[in-house]
Structures are given as structure tokens and as C-alpha cells.
Amino acid sequence: MELPVKNPPHVVPDYSLTGDVLSYSRCSRSYRYYNGSSLPPSRPVQLWYGEFIHGMMESCYRLWKERGDELPFPLACAPLDRQGGIAPPDDLDPLDLRAIGWPIEQALAREGKLPRSFDARASAYRRADAAVNRIGPHLFPLVEAAERTVIGSRTHSADNDQVGRGARYILRGIVDVLGHVQLSRADEDNPIVSAIAREFPDLPPEYEIIVDYKGSRRPPLSTDPRSDWLLGEWQVQTYAWLRSRQPDALPVVAGVLVYVSELAPGGKEMRSLRTEIANARTDVAPLPGSHDLRSVEAWAAGTEPNLTPEFMMRRALRVLPVTQDSMQDATGQIDRVVASIEACVASERQVHAIKQVWDANSQSEDSCAACDFRAGCEGNLARGDDGEPEA
């Protein structure tokens, strides 16, 4: 008796905006290597640093929900012991950021996600301290839903039917949602409300605003479709589109990106800011003759930046208006990235050679320096420097 041949199961690729789409856009070969043999649909390739910051903000928001105004801002953060491993001291206050961060580190470790070095871990706690204590008191009262998963399906243009993959894919992400009721009750001097009000003098009666955190600094202005400036904008617009597909959503009028490193700038941030001001490549620069401009110009390596809290907050908050056209344009850009990934998947299955298919196209020295596969990579922009990227 002749048995019929069973057709292969139809796979709908599942993409994370940060873990897949943005990672591939920054360096397609690094994305492929970190995925190992698990090509899309894959586990998101999310770095420890970003997940740690998100986890700290969510945990501290939950504490604020439980304790309200009794949560004693600013929360302390005990210093890390270079020789003491990653466990916190036994006598740590439960409200110390070290004690709050420890379960997050444990959860990430169970997923095989660890900080690259002591310096990277210390930098993450320093930025988490700034985010929780400087943004948290203003942001937490505005949040209607924390760490809300947004998900939807879309089509892309890659023709992969010959390898059993259709044109449809699933896209997902996680955002905080700010509600119009909470925003309307907020104090006028709330810097987040002020930033939104500058962009939207007239808001509709009911609306939502989505928030996402970036562990990085505010990127320079750029028209390069692979730049962090445009990728961040497309990410927020796509999150807004995904949120609008959820049954309980109100119209999303804006997205807010929070660049956490701007709240605790280090040497790399100060050098980059000085260069971008000189070349008119930043949208948030200090006013001529201001204290902040003098501080940037006078800053010397090894010294603490002397910027005003107001200027650092302006650098940290990026408000992006959301419209039907902006969402359509951004999601179209994301569709093209997914189509490119799918084309690489199909091509690798034919030629069986990673380097011939996945380009080493990173434009960031820090990304190359942090990549475990930089040795022998012709695209490594940090040749001759095997050290850690600067925190």
C-alpha cells in the first residue's frame, strides 16, 4: 500500500521587535551567530543590559503600586563588591536597589543571560538608579498598564514558499501604557507631562501614550535606515500599531522613548555629545551661553559631568507623535527588515554558508567590541581592541 507523503508543518515566524528586528538591523551576522541553529522563529536575542533595566523599572513600579507615596524616593543602591560575586549582602535593606535587582539577575541567569563584566554590571546598576529615582517618581503615577505585551500578525514580501514558510509573520513587543486619566491628574511640573504638552497642546478626550526604555544614550540625528535614530522611531510607531490592535486599546497619540544613559552620563556620552553639538547632529543641545554648554565644553576625561537635571531630563525623553501615516510607514520598514531576514534564512538553506549570506555590517564600535564573534570578523570596527565597550 502506498502511503501519502505528509506535508511539512506550516511555520509562522515569530519576531520580537527588539530581539530580532533591531538586532538584525544593527548587524545581521551577529544576529545569526547569537541565534545559533535556532533561526527564526527564534528566541529573542535581547541583551542582559536592556532586560535588566526593564526588570528594575517594572519591579520598582510594582513596589510603588503597593506602597504609594510611602515608597521612600530616592531608593538607595549599595555599592557593588568587585570581589564579592553577584549575590548582595545578607543585611541589605529590602528597598535597596541591589536587593530589588538580585532576583532579576537570578532570573536572567537562568535564561543564560549574564553581564559581560563587573564594569558592565556596575554601569547597569548606576543607570537603573538614575532611571528609578529620577524618572520613576514622575512616571509611575502616569502608568495605566506596566509591561503590557502587544502582538499582531503582518505580511512581508519575501517569497519563501519553496522552503515551507509563508508570507505572514507574528510581531510582538512589551511597552508601558500611560492613560489619559492619569495624565490629566498629574502635576503641571511633571517633566514627562511637560514634554508631552510641548508636542501636543490639544489632546483628544481619550487617548493612550506608550513608553519604552532604552539603556543607551540619545542617538545623533540621522537619515540612515540602520541608524539608532530611525530604528527607535520605527520601533515606537510599530509598538503603537500593535497596541492599537489590542481589544482594550484607546487611540495611541504618541510614544515616549526614555534614554536611560542620559540620566547618568559617563565619558562616552560626554564625548559624543560634545561632537554632536559641534556638528549640529543632535536635536537637544544646550542653549548658547548656558551652564550646560559651558559644562560640556569644559568637561575633562575622568571627571563627573556637571549638567543640570533639567537638561539631562530633556535629553532622556523623546516624544514621537503617532498618526496613521507614521504607523503605516514604520510598519512597512519593519516588514522590509523581516523580508530580508527571511530571504537570508532561505539563502542559507541553499548555500549552507553563514558568511556568504549574513553580512558583517555593524556600524558601531561598541557593538563590535561587545560581540563574542568579533575575532576574525572582517566587519569588526574595533580591530586591535579586545577590551570591553566603554560603559
C-alpha positions as CSV (number, residue, x, y, z in Angstrom):
1,M,0.0,0.0,0.0
2,E,1.4,3.4,-0.9
3,L,1.2,5.9,1.9
4,P,0.7,9.6,1.2
5,V,3.6,11.9,2.0
6,K,2.9,14.2,4.9
7,N,3.3,17.9,4.1
8,P,5.7,19.7,6.4
9,P,4.1,21.8,9.1
10,H,3.4,25.4,8.2
11,V,5.6,27.6,10.4
12,V,4.6,31.2,11.1
13,P,7.8,33.0,12.2
14,D,7.5,34.8,15.5
15,Y,9.6,38.0,15.7
16,S,10.5,40.2,18.6
17,L,10.9,43.9,17.7
18,T,14.0,44.3,19.9
19,G,15.4,40.8,19.9
20,D,15.0,40.1,16.2
21,V,14.3,43.1,14.0
22,L,16.5,45.7,15.7
23,S,19.3,43.1,16.4
24,Y,19.4,42.1,12.7
25,S,19.4,45.8,11.6
26,R,22.4,46.5,13.7
27,C,24.4,43.5,12.5
28,S,22.9,40.7,10.5
29,R,25.8,38.3,11.1
30,S,26.0,38.9,14.8
31,Y,22.2,38.3,14.9
32,R,22.7,35.0,13.1
33,Y,25.5,33.8,15.4
34,Y,23.7,34.7,18.6
35,N,20.7,32.7,17.3
36,G,22.9,29.7,16.8
37,S,21.0,27.0,14.9
38,S,17.6,28.4,16.0
39,L,16.9,30.6,13.0
40,P,13.6,32.5,13.1
41,P,11.2,31.7,14.6
42,S,13.7,32.1,17.4
43,R,14.2,33.1,21.0
44,P,14.7,36.9,21.1
45,V,18.3,37.9,21.1
46,Q,17.9,40.5,23.9
47,L,21.0,41.7,25.8
48,W,21.2,41.4,29.5
49,Y,21.6,45.1,30.0
50,G,18.3,46.1,28.4
51,E,16.3,43.4,30.1
52,F,17.8,44.3,33.5
53,I,16.7,47.9,33.1
54,H,13.2,46.9,32.1
55,G,13.0,44.5,35.0
56,M,14.2,47.1,37.5
57,M,11.6,49.6,36.3
58,E,8.8,47.0,36.4
59,S,9.8,45.8,39.9
60,C,10.0,49.3,41.3
61,Y,6.7,50.2,39.7
62,R,5.1,47.2,41.5
63,L,6.6,48.4,44.8
64,W,5.2,51.9,44.2
65,K,1.7,50.4,43.4
66,E,1.9,48.5,46.8
67,R,3.2,51.4,48.9
68,G,2.2,54.5,47.0
69,D,3.6,57.7,48.5
70,E,5.2,55.7,51.2
71,L,7.9,54.4,48.9
72,P,10.9,56.4,50.1
73,F,12.4,58.0,46.9
74,P,15.3,58.2,46.3
75,L,15.9,54.4,46.8
76,A,19.4,53.6,48.0
77,C,21.8,51.5,45.9
78,A,24.5,49.7,47.8
79,P,27.9,49.7,46.1
80,L,28.9,46.5,44.2
81,D,31.9,44.5,45.6
82,R,34.2,43.5,42.7
83,Q,35.4,40.5,44.7
84,G,32.0,39.6,46.2
85,G,30.3,37.9,43.3
86,I,26.8,38.8,42.2
87,A,24.9,38.0,45.5
88,P,24.0,41.0,47.6
89,P,24.9,41.2,51.3
90,D,22.5,39.5,53.7
91,D,21.8,42.6,55.7
92,L,20.7,44.7,52.7
93,D,17.5,46.8,53.1
94,P,14.7,45.2,51.0
95,L,14.1,48.5,49.3
96,D,17.7,48.9,48.3
97,L,18.1,48.6,44.5
98,R,20.7,45.9,45.0
99,A,18.1,43.7,46.8
100,I,15.4,44.6,44.1
101,G,17.9,43.8,41.3
102,W,19.1,40.5,42.7
103,P,16.0,38.4,41.7
104,I,16.1,40.0,38.3
105,E,19.7,38.9,37.8
106,Q,18.9,35.4,39.0
107,A,16.0,35.1,36.5
108,L,18.2,36.3,33.6
109,A,21.0,33.9,34.7
110,R,18.6,31.0,34.5
111,E,18.0,32.0,30.8
112,G,21.7,32.0,30.2
113,K,21.9,35.9,30.2
114,L,24.8,37.3,32.3
115,P,26.5,40.7,32.4
116,R,29.7,40.7,30.3
117,S,31.8,42.0,33.1
118,F,31.8,43.7,36.5
119,D,32.0,47.1,34.9
120,A,29.0,46.4,32.7
121,R,27.0,45.2,35.8
122,A,28.1,48.3,37.8
123,S,27.1,50.5,34.9
124,A,23.7,48.8,34.7
125,Y,23.0,49.5,38.4
126,R,24.2,53.1,38.1
127,R,21.8,53.7,35.1
128,A,19.0,51.8,36.9
129,D,19.5,54.0,40.0
130,A,19.1,57.1,37.8
131,A,16.1,55.7,35.9
132,V,14.2,54.6,39.0
133,N,14.9,57.6,41.2
134,R,14.8,60.4,38.5
135,I,12.1,59.1,36.2
136,G,10.2,56.8,38.5
137,P,8.5,59.4,40.8
138,H,7.2,61.2,37.7
139,L,6.4,58.2,35.5
140,F,4.8,55.7,37.9
141,P,1.7,57.8,38.7
142,L,1.0,58.0,35.0
143,V,1.2,54.3,34.2
144,E,-2.1,52.6,33.4
145,A,-0.6,49.2,32.4
146,A,3.0,48.2,33.0
147,E,5.0,45.8,30.8
148,R,2.0,45.1,28.6
149,T,2.6,42.6,25.8
150,V,1.5,43.8,22.3
151,I,1.2,41.3,19.5
152,G,-0.1,41.2,15.9
153,S,0.5,39.5,12.6
154,R,1.6,41.0,9.3
155,T,2.8,40.0,5.8
156,H,6.2,40.6,4.3
157,S,7.4,40.5,0.7
158,A,9.9,37.6,0.8
159,D,9.0,34.6,-1.3
160,N,9.9,31.7,0.9
161,D,7.1,29.2,-0.1
162,Q,9.7,26.9,-1.5
163,V,11.1,26.3,2.0
164,G,7.7,25.9,3.6
165,R,7.4,29.4,5.0
166,G,4.6,31.7,4.1
167,A,4.5,35.5,3.9
168,R,2.8,36.0,7.2
169,Y,4.7,36.6,10.5
170,I,3.9,37.4,14.1
171,L,5.4,40.5,15.7
172,R,5.5,41.2,19.4
173,G,6.9,43.6,22.0
174,I,6.4,44.9,25.5
175,V,5.5,48.5,26.5
176,D,4.2,50.6,29.3
177,V,0.9,52.3,28.7
178,L,0.1,55.8,30.0
179,G,-3.6,56.6,30.3
180,H,-5.3,59.9,29.7
181,V,-7.0,59.8,33.1
182,Q,-3.6,59.6,34.9
183,L,-2.0,62.2,32.7
184,S,-4.9,64.7,33.3
185,R,-4.4,64.4,37.1
186,A,-0.7,64.8,37.0
187,D,1.1,67.9,38.4
188,E,1.9,70.5,35.8
189,D,5.6,70.4,36.7
190,N,5.9,66.7,35.9
191,P,8.7,66.7,33.2
192,I,7.0,63.8,31.3
193,V,3.7,65.7,31.1
194,S,5.5,68.9,30.2
195,A,7.4,67.1,27.3
196,I,4.1,65.7,26.0
197,A,2.3,69.0,26.4
198,R,5.0,70.8,24.3
199,E,4.3,68.3,21.5
200,F,0.5,68.2,21.9
201,P,-1.2,71.4,23.1
202,D,-4.6,69.9,22.2
203,L,-5.2,66.3,23.1
204,P,-8.4,64.3,22.4
205,P,-10.7,63.4,25.3
206,E,-9.5,59.8,25.4
207,Y,-6.1,58.5,24.4
208,E,-3.1,56.5,25.3
209,I,0.7,57.1,25.2
210,I,3.2,54.2,25.1
211,V,6.6,54.2,26.8
212,D,9.7,52.2,26.1
213,Y,13.1,52.3,27.8
214,K,16.5,52.4,26.1
215,G,19.6,51.6,28.1
216,S,21.6,53.7,25.6
217,R,22.2,57.4,25.1
218,R,20.1,59.6,22.8
219,P,21.3,58.9,19.3
220,P,22.5,61.5,16.9
221,L,20.3,62.7,14.1
222,S,20.5,60.5,11.0
223,T,18.7,59.6,7.8
224,D,20.4,56.2,7.6
225,P,17.7,53.5,7.8
226,R,20.0,51.4,10.0
227,S,20.7,54.2,12.5
228,D,19.5,54.1,16.1
229,W,17.7,57.4,15.5
230,L,15.4,55.9,12.9
231,L,15.2,52.4,14.3
232,G,14.0,53.8,17.6
233,E,11.3,55.9,15.9
234,W,10.1,52.9,13.8
235,Q,10.1,50.7,16.9
236,V,7.8,53.1,18.8
237,Q,5.5,53.6,15.8
238,T,5.2,49.8,15.4
239,Y,4.5,49.4,19.1
240,A,1.7,51.9,18.7
241,W,0.3,49.9,15.7
242,L,0.5,46.7,17.7
243,R,-1.1,48.4,20.7
244,S,-3.9,49.7,18.5
245,R,-4.7,46.1,17.6
246,Q,-5.5,45.1,21.2
247,P,-9.2,45.0,22.1
248,D,-8.9,47.2,25.2
249,A,-6.8,50.0,23.5
250,L,-7.7,53.6,23.1
251,P,-6.2,55.7,20.3
252,V,-2.4,56.0,20.7
253,V,-1.4,59.6,20.1
254,A,2.3,59.4,21.0
255,G,5.2,57.3,22.1
256,V,7.9,58.2,24.5
257,L,11.4,56.8,24.4
258,V,13.4,57.1,27.6
259,Y,17.2,57.0,27.0
260,V,18.3,55.9,30.5
261,S,22.1,56.7,29.9
262,E,21.3,60.4,29.6
263,L,20.3,60.4,33.2
264,A,23.7,59.3,34.3
265,P,26.1,60.2,31.5
266,G,29.7,58.9,31.5
267,G,32.7,59.7,29.5
268,K,31.4,58.2,26.3
269,E,28.2,60.2,26.5
270,M,30.0,63.4,27.1
271,R,32.5,63.0,24.3
272,S,29.7,62.0,21.9
273,L,27.5,65.0,23.0
274,R,30.4,67.4,22.5
275,T,31.0,66.1,19.0
276,E,27.3,66.2,18.1
277,I,26.9,69.8,19.3
278,A,29.8,70.9,17.3
279,N,28.5,69.2,14.1
280,A,24.8,70.1,14.7
281,R,23.8,66.4,14.9
282,T,21.6,66.5,18.0
283,D,18.1,67.7,18.4
284,V,18.5,68.5,22.1
285,A,21.5,70.8,22.6
286,P,22.3,73.3,25.4
287,L,21.4,76.9,24.8
288,P,24.2,79.3,23.8
289,G,26.0,80.7,26.9
290,S,24.1,78.3,29.2
291,H,25.6,76.5,32.2
292,D,25.2,73.1,30.4
293,L,27.0,74.3,27.3
294,R,29.9,75.6,29.4
295,S,29.9,72.3,31.3
296,V,30.1,70.2,28.1
297,E,32.9,72.4,26.7
298,A,34.9,72.3,30.0
299,W,34.4,68.6,30.7
300,A,37.6,66.6,31.0
301,A,38.0,62.8,30.9
302,G,37.9,61.2,34.4
303,T,35.7,64.0,35.9
304,E,32.0,63.9,36.7
305,P,29.7,65.7,34.2
306,N,28.2,68.9,35.7
307,L,25.0,69.0,33.7
308,T,21.7,70.3,35.2
309,P,18.9,67.8,36.0
310,E,16.6,69.7,33.6
311,F,18.9,69.3,30.7
312,M,19.6,65.6,31.4
313,M,15.8,65.0,31.6
314,R,15.3,66.8,28.2
315,R,18.0,64.6,26.7
316,A,16.4,61.4,28.2
317,L,12.8,62.0,26.9
318,R,12.0,61.7,23.2
319,V,8.3,62.2,22.4
320,L,7.1,60.9,19.0
321,P,3.7,61.8,17.6
322,V,1.7,58.8,16.3
323,T,-0.5,59.0,13.3
324,Q,-2.0,56.5,10.9
325,D,0.6,57.6,8.3
326,S,3.5,57.3,10.7
327,M,2.5,53.9,11.8
328,Q,2.0,52.7,8.2
329,D,5.4,54.0,7.2
330,A,7.2,52.4,10.2
331,T,5.5,49.0,9.9
332,G,6.4,49.0,6.2
333,Q,10.0,49.5,7.2
334,I,9.7,46.6,9.7
335,D,8.1,44.4,7.0
336,R,11.2,45.0,4.8
337,V,13.6,44.0,7.6
338,V,11.6,40.8,8.2
339,A,11.6,40.1,4.5
340,S,15.4,40.5,4.4
341,I,15.8,38.1,7.4
342,E,13.5,35.5,5.7
343,A,15.5,35.9,2.5
344,C,18.7,35.2,4.4
345,V,17.1,32.1,6.0
346,A,16.1,30.7,2.6
347,S,19.5,31.5,1.1
348,E,21.5,29.8,3.9
349,R,19.4,26.7,3.5
350,Q,20.6,26.6,-0.1
351,V,24.3,27.5,0.1
352,H,24.9,26.2,3.7
353,A,27.4,29.0,4.4
354,I,26.8,31.7,7.0
355,K,29.4,34.2,6.0
356,Q,28.2,34.2,2.4
357,V,24.6,35.1,3.4
358,W,24.7,37.1,6.6
359,D,26.7,40.4,6.3
360,A,29.0,41.7,9.0
361,N,27.6,45.2,8.7
362,S,27.7,46.7,12.2
363,Q,28.4,50.4,12.2
364,S,29.0,50.6,16.0
365,E,32.4,50.1,17.6
366,D,30.8,49.4,20.9
367,S,28.6,46.6,19.3
368,C,31.7,45.1,17.7
369,A,33.7,45.2,20.9
370,A,30.9,43.5,22.8
371,C,30.4,40.8,20.2
372,D,31.6,37.3,21.2
373,F,32.3,36.6,17.5
374,R,34.4,39.7,16.7
375,A,37.7,37.7,16.3
376,G,38.3,37.1,12.6
377,C,35.2,39.1,11.6
378,E,36.1,41.3,8.6
379,G,33.4,43.8,9.7
380,N,34.8,44.4,13.2
381,L,35.2,48.1,13.6
382,A,37.2,47.7,16.8
383,R,40.2,45.8,15.3
384,G,43.1,45.7,17.7
385,D,41.0,46.5,20.8
386,D,39.7,43.4,22.6
387,G,38.5,45.3,25.6
388,E,35.0,45.9,26.8
389,P,32.9,48.6,25.3
390,E,33.0,51.7,27.4
391,A,30.2,51.8,30.0
